[in-house]
Amino acid sequence: MWAYVVRRLAYSLVTVLGVLLLLFVLFFLVTNPDDIARKAVGEKAPPQALEQWKKNHGYDKPRFWNQKHPTDTMLVDHFRRMLTFDFGNSDADDTPIWRRLKSGAGPSLSFMLPLFVLELLLTISLGLLVAFFRETYIDRMGVILCVLAMSISTVLYIIGGQYLIARVLRWFPISGFDPSPSVIARFLAIPVLVGLLSGVGDGVRFYRAVFVEESGKDYVRTARAKGCGEGRILVYHVLRNSLVPILTQVVVVIPYLVMGSILLESFFGIPGLGSITFDAINANDFATLRTMVYLGSLLFILGQILTDVSYTVVDPRVRLE
């Protein structure tokens, strides 16, 4: 297994280098550094101010080749900063990007972690329920409701939740964030509920398909022949043998646990990493945006490796070679 992990890490390094090269093309070739400076300083700023801003942020260097100092280029500086996690300062207000990441990680985790756990438990439970009543009116109604839930835009869920729960019923604040343990649950109640409603349809449909497929396997027919009840078969046999696709589905969510949800955090005023990304887009903060994309790629690659390793834990038949 260790040989496989080392090989995957080597492949991941190549992938990371490819991501960095693509980011360089998007942010420094497609976008001109002069345009970045104008958006940061102002369209009517004098040329001296633009040149000084570019010098302060390292945008005045040659892109690929420097005759005096071959390594003193934007390409080398870009790879060096990203690979050493030296992200520098924001293009918008010169705030250190690491300071923003530290301040936004806590709110994002406090919001996304309970949402992830509750959504996983709810979708698996409902998936088992509709699979238990497969080919009945409960199964058909469940599928129809899932399709309807998937068809509604997340923005509509957000507006409906804020209007009904916050304005009409006045149960929870409409937006904002307070990390105090006594009140944090009140600020996160509506965002978590909206996240559950917007994601439950897709999750239940996926898990129902997995459980129904597993229910037709030979080991299930053998368990039925031995007299096992349908509920026991689903919980103790089908669910256990469905852990591999469940883990595959879970790994897609891992980057969002740390990076946050851009849409939900922006609407509900949660100062997490999702809001930081949204603010960077609005402010043309290319340094912060480039950092967020890079970190999201790293988390996804790491999640893929951890998923492959976890396969061997949940299914002894899997061998990593």
Backbone torsions as a table, in degrees:
resi	resn	phi	psi	omega
1	MET	NA	-37.5	-177.8
2	TRP	-64.3	-35.2	176.4
3	ALA	-63.3	-38.1	177.9
4	TYR	-65.2	-43.1	-179.4
5	VAL	-62.8	-43.2	178.9
6	VAL	-63.0	-40.5	178.9
7	ARG	-66.3	-39.5	177.8
8	ARG	-66.1	-37.8	177.0
9	LEU	-63.8	-38.2	177.2
10	ALA	-65.2	-43.9	176.6
11	TYR	-62.5	-38.0	-179.3
12	SER	-65.7	-36.2	177.1
13	LEU	-62.1	-41.8	177.1
14	VAL	-63.0	-40.7	178.2
15	THR	-63.2	-42.8	179.1
16	VAL	-62.0	-42.9	177.9
17	LEU	-62.4	-38.5	176.5
18	GLY	-64.7	-39.7	177.4
19	VAL	-63.4	-42.7	179.3
20	LEU	-64.2	-39.4	177.8
21	LEU	-64.4	-41.9	178.2
22	LEU	-64.1	-40.5	177.2
23	LEU	-62.9	-39.4	178.5
24	PHE	-63.4	-41.9	179.1
25	VAL	-63.0	-43.5	-176.1
26	LEU	-70.2	-39.7	-172.0
27	PHE	-95.0	-20.0	-175.4
28	PHE	-124.5	-11.4	175.8
29	LEU	-109.3	-50.2	176.3
30	VAL	-66.6	-39.2	177.6
31	THR	-101.5	129.1	-179.7
32	ASN	-81.3	136.2	177.0
33	PRO	-57.0	-30.0	176.7
34	ASP	-64.2	-38.4	177.9
35	ASP	-66.3	-39.0	177.2
36	ILE	-61.7	-42.3	-179.9
37	ALA	-65.4	-41.3	179.9
38	ARG	-64.0	-39.5	180.0
39	LYS	-69.7	-28.1	-179.6
40	ALA	-83.8	-42.2	-175.5
41	VAL	-91.7	-35.6	-177.4
42	GLY	132.1	145.3	-177.5
43	GLU	-64.0	-31.3	-175.8
44	LYS	-99.2	14.6	179.9
45	ALA	-69.3	146.1	179.1
46	PRO	-67.5	156.3	-179.1
47	PRO	-57.5	-34.2	179.8
48	GLN	-63.4	-39.2	179.0
49	ALA	-67.6	-37.6	178.4
50	LEU	-64.7	-44.4	-179.5
51	GLU	-65.2	-39.1	178.9
52	GLN	-66.2	-40.1	178.2
53	TRP	-64.6	-42.9	178.5
54	LYS	-62.7	-38.4	178.8
55	LYS	-66.6	-40.6	-179.0
56	ASN	-65.7	-29.7	-176.9
57	HIS	-103.9	4.8	176.8
58	GLY	77.8	17.3	-179.2
59	TYR	-91.7	2.8	-179.1
60	ASP	-92.4	-3.7	-177.4
61	LYS	-79.1	158.4	172.4
62	PRO	-62.6	149.8	-176.5
63	ARG	-70.1	-49.0	-171.2
64	PHE	-117.5	-34.5	-171.3
65	TRP	-141.0	133.5	176.2
66	ASN	-123.5	117.7	-175.6
67	GLN	-64.7	-38.9	-178.4
68	LYS	-75.7	-45.5	-179.7
69	HIS	-130.9	96.8	-173.7
70	PRO	-55.7	-29.8	-177.0
71	THR	-90.6	-6.7	-178.4
72	ASP	-89.3	69.6	-179.1
73	THR	-130.1	165.0	178.5
74	MET	-66.1	-34.9	179.9
75	LEU	-64.7	-49.2	179.9
76	VAL	-64.8	-41.8	-180.0
77	ASP	-64.0	-38.3	178.2
78	HIS	-62.7	-48.9	180.0
79	PHE	-65.6	-41.1	-178.3
80	ARG	-63.6	-45.5	-178.4
81	ARG	-64.6	-45.1	-177.2
82	MET	-67.9	-42.6	-176.7
83	LEU	-71.7	-26.7	177.9
84	THR	-98.9	4.7	179.5
85	PHE	58.8	32.9	173.5
86	ASP	-98.8	84.6	-170.1
87	PHE	-81.9	-10.1	177.1
88	GLY	74.0	-150.4	-175.5
89	ASN	-110.6	161.3	177.9
90	SER	-67.7	144.4	175.5
91	ASP	-72.4	-22.2	-174.1
92	ALA	-82.9	-46.5	-174.5
93	ASP	-137.7	12.5	177.2
94	ASP	64.7	17.7	175.1
95	THR	-73.7	134.7	176.7
96	PRO	-56.8	129.8	-175.9
97	ILE	-66.0	-34.9	178.9
98	TRP	-61.0	-35.3	178.2
99	ARG	-64.4	-39.6	177.3
100	ARG	-65.9	-40.8	179.8
101	LEU	-62.9	-42.1	-179.8
102	LYS	-65.9	-39.8	-178.6
103	SER	-73.2	-26.6	-177.5
104	GLY	-92.9	-17.7	-176.9
105	ALA	-66.5	-40.3	-179.0
106	GLY	-62.4	-53.3	177.4
107	PRO	-59.4	-37.6	179.3
108	SER	-64.9	-44.5	179.7
109	LEU	-67.5	-39.4	-179.8
110	SER	-65.2	-23.6	178.2
111	PHE	-93.2	-46.8	-172.9
112	MET	-77.6	-32.1	-177.4
113	LEU	-64.9	-51.3	176.1
114	PRO	-64.0	-34.4	177.3
115	LEU	-63.5	-42.0	179.7
116	PHE	-64.0	-46.5	-177.9
117	VAL	-65.7	-46.7	-178.7
118	LEU	-66.1	-41.1	179.9
119	GLU	-66.0	-39.3	179.0
120	LEU	-63.9	-47.2	-179.8
121	LEU	-64.5	-41.8	-177.3
122	LEU	-68.2	-46.1	-176.9
123	THR	-68.3	-38.6	178.0
124	ILE	-67.5	-41.4	179.8
125	SER	-64.4	-46.1	178.9
126	LEU	-68.3	-34.2	176.0
127	GLY	-63.1	-41.6	175.5
128	LEU	-64.6	-37.9	-178.5
129	LEU	-63.9	-50.0	-178.5
130	VAL	-70.1	-29.4	175.5
131	ALA	-69.6	-32.8	177.8
132	PHE	-65.6	-37.7	179.5
133	PHE	-101.3	33.7	-176.8
134	ARG	-59.9	147.0	-179.4
135	GLU	63.3	24.6	173.8
136	THR	-120.4	177.0	-178.8
137	TYR	-66.5	-28.3	177.6
138	ILE	-66.0	-43.2	178.1
139	ASP	-63.0	-45.6	-178.0
140	ARG	-66.0	-42.4	178.1
141	MET	-65.5	-37.1	177.4
142	GLY	-62.8	-42.7	178.7
143	VAL	-64.7	-41.7	179.9
144	ILE	-63.4	-43.7	179.1
145	LEU	-64.9	-36.2	177.3
146	CYS	-64.4	-43.3	178.5
147	VAL	-63.8	-40.6	177.6
148	LEU	-64.3	-41.8	179.0
149	ALA	-63.6	-37.4	178.2
150	MET	-71.1	-26.5	-175.5
151	SER	-79.1	-19.4	-178.5
152	ILE	-84.8	134.1	-179.8
153	SER	-67.0	146.6	177.3
154	THR	-62.0	-33.4	178.7
155	VAL	-62.0	-37.9	178.6
156	LEU	-66.4	-39.1	174.5
157	TYR	-59.9	-43.0	-178.0
158	ILE	-63.8	-49.4	-179.0
159	ILE	-63.3	-43.3	178.9
160	GLY	-63.5	-42.2	178.8
161	GLY	-65.7	-42.5	178.8
162	GLN	-65.4	-39.9	-177.8
163	TYR	-72.7	-49.0	-174.0
164	LEU	-72.9	-50.9	-172.2
165	ILE	-81.1	-40.0	-174.8
166	ALA	-88.6	-44.3	-174.6
167	ARG	-88.1	-45.3	-176.6
168	VAL	-80.3	-56.3	-177.2
169	LEU	-82.2	-24.9	179.2
170	ARG	56.8	41.1	178.6
171	TRP	-82.7	-39.5	-175.5
172	PHE	-136.9	160.9	177.6
173	PRO	-63.0	148.4	-177.3
174	ILE	-72.8	-29.7	177.8
175	SER	-165.4	176.2	-179.2
176	GLY	110.6	175.1	-177.6
177	PHE	-155.5	135.6	175.9
178	ASP	-139.7	115.9	-175.8
179	PRO	-74.3	-0.3	179.9
180	SER	-61.9	133.0	-177.2
181	PRO	-58.3	-26.7	-176.1
182	SER	-76.4	-22.6	-174.6
183	VAL	-126.1	-6.4	-174.8
184	ILE	-62.1	-33.9	-179.5
185	ALA	-64.4	-32.6	179.5
186	ARG	-66.6	-38.2	-179.2
187	PHE	-76.0	-25.3	-177.4
188	LEU	-95.7	-6.9	-174.5
189	ALA	-61.8	-52.2	-177.7
190	ILE	-67.6	-45.6	177.3
191	PRO	-58.1	-41.1	179.7
192	VAL	-66.8	-42.4	179.1
193	LEU	-62.7	-43.4	178.6
194	VAL	-64.4	-41.4	177.3
195	GLY	-62.1	-38.5	177.6
196	LEU	-65.0	-46.9	-177.6
197	LEU	-64.6	-38.3	-177.5
198	SER	-76.2	-21.2	-177.2
199	GLY	-109.2	-9.2	-174.1
200	VAL	-69.9	-34.9	-177.3
201	GLY	-62.5	-49.9	-179.7
202	ASP	-63.9	-41.5	-178.5
203	GLY	-66.0	-44.1	-179.1
204	VAL	-64.8	-41.9	178.5
205	ARG	-61.4	-42.1	-179.8
206	PHE	-64.3	-50.8	-176.9
207	TYR	-68.3	-34.0	175.7
208	ARG	-61.4	-44.3	179.2
209	ALA	-62.2	-39.7	178.8
210	VAL	-65.1	-46.2	-176.9
211	PHE	-68.3	-39.4	178.2
212	VAL	-65.3	-39.5	178.1
213	GLU	-64.6	-42.5	178.9
214	GLU	-66.6	-29.7	-178.1
215	SER	-66.6	-17.4	178.8
216	GLY	-95.0	6.0	-179.0
217	LYS	-76.6	163.7	-177.0
218	ASP	-63.3	-37.8	-177.3
219	TYR	-66.3	-27.5	177.2
220	VAL	-71.6	-43.1	177.3
221	ARG	-62.9	-35.9	177.0
222	THR	-65.4	-41.9	178.9
223	ALA	-63.8	-39.3	177.4
224	ARG	-64.8	-39.8	179.6
225	ALA	-63.8	-28.5	178.6
226	LYS	-81.8	-4.9	176.4
227	GLY	98.1	11.0	178.1
228	CYS	-69.5	141.8	177.3
229	GLY	-72.0	158.8	-176.4
230	GLU	-65.4	-38.4	178.6
231	GLY	-65.1	-42.4	179.0
232	ARG	-65.4	-37.4	179.0
233	ILE	-63.3	-43.9	-178.3
234	LEU	-64.8	-44.6	-173.9
235	VAL	-77.8	-45.4	-172.0
236	TYR	-93.8	-16.6	-178.7
237	HIS	-117.6	-57.9	-176.2
238	VAL	-64.9	-47.3	-178.8
239	LEU	-62.2	-42.1	-179.1
240	ARG	-65.1	-38.7	-179.5
241	ASN	-82.4	-2.9	177.3
242	SER	-100.0	7.7	-176.1
243	LEU	-65.6	-30.2	-179.3
244	VAL	-64.6	-52.7	176.0
245	PRO	-65.1	-29.4	177.1
246	ILE	-65.0	-44.5	177.5
247	LEU	-62.4	-38.0	178.1
248	THR	-62.4	-38.8	178.4
249	GLN	-70.9	-36.3	-176.9
250	VAL	-68.2	-35.8	-174.9
251	VAL	-63.1	-26.5	179.1
252	VAL	-66.1	-27.7	-176.0
253	VAL	-85.8	-17.3	-173.1
254	ILE	-55.4	-46.8	179.5
255	PRO	-59.3	-33.1	-178.0
256	TYR	-72.0	-22.3	178.2
257	LEU	-62.4	-37.6	-179.4
258	VAL	-94.5	-42.3	-175.4
259	MET	-78.7	-18.5	178.0
260	GLY	81.7	173.8	177.7
261	SER	-103.0	117.7	-176.0
262	ILE	-61.1	-46.7	-174.3
263	LEU	-67.8	-50.7	-175.7
264	LEU	-67.5	-42.0	-179.4
265	GLU	-66.1	-35.8	-179.2
266	SER	-69.5	-43.4	-178.4
267	PHE	-69.8	-36.0	-174.6
268	PHE	-98.9	6.6	174.3
269	GLY	67.5	32.9	177.4
270	ILE	-88.9	118.6	-174.3
271	PRO	-79.0	55.3	-179.0
272	GLY	-96.7	-169.6	-178.4
273	LEU	-69.7	-27.9	175.2
274	GLY	-64.4	-42.5	176.6
275	SER	-65.8	-36.5	177.5
276	ILE	-62.2	-42.1	177.9
277	THR	-64.5	-42.8	179.1
278	PHE	-63.2	-42.9	178.5
279	ASP	-65.9	-35.3	178.6
280	ALA	-65.6	-37.1	177.6
281	ILE	-65.5	-45.0	-178.7
282	ASN	-67.5	-34.4	-176.6
283	ALA	-92.3	5.3	-176.6
284	ASN	55.2	37.8	179.5
285	ASP	-85.8	86.8	-173.2
286	PHE	-69.5	-32.6	-179.7
287	ALA	-64.4	-46.2	178.6
288	THR	-67.4	-42.0	-179.2
289	LEU	-64.5	-41.0	177.7
290	ARG	-62.4	-39.4	179.0
291	THR	-65.3	-43.3	-178.3
292	MET	-65.2	-41.4	177.9
293	VAL	-63.6	-41.8	180.0
294	TYR	-64.1	-45.6	179.5
295	LEU	-65.1	-38.7	176.2
296	GLY	-61.3	-38.9	177.2
297	SER	-65.1	-42.7	179.0
298	LEU	-62.3	-43.2	-179.8
299	LEU	-64.7	-38.3	179.0
300	PHE	-67.0	-42.5	178.9
301	ILE	-64.2	-43.4	178.1
302	LEU	-62.6	-39.5	177.9
303	GLY	-63.0	-37.7	177.8
304	GLN	-62.5	-42.7	-180.0
305	ILE	-66.6	-44.7	179.5
306	LEU	-64.0	-33.8	177.5
307	THR	-65.3	-45.3	178.1
308	ASP	-59.5	-41.6	179.6
309	VAL	-67.7	-38.6	-178.5
310	SER	-68.8	-22.2	176.1
311	TYR	-56.9	-38.8	-178.3
312	THR	-68.9	-22.1	-179.5
313	VAL	-81.0	-43.8	-176.1
314	VAL	-84.1	-20.6	-178.8
315	ASP	-136.8	101.2	-178.9
316	PRO	-61.3	-16.0	179.5
317	ARG	-74.4	-17.8	-178.4
318	VAL	-80.2	130.3	177.7
319	ARG	-124.5	128.1	177.9
320	LEU	-91.8	115.7	-178.0
321	GLU	-124.6	NA	NA
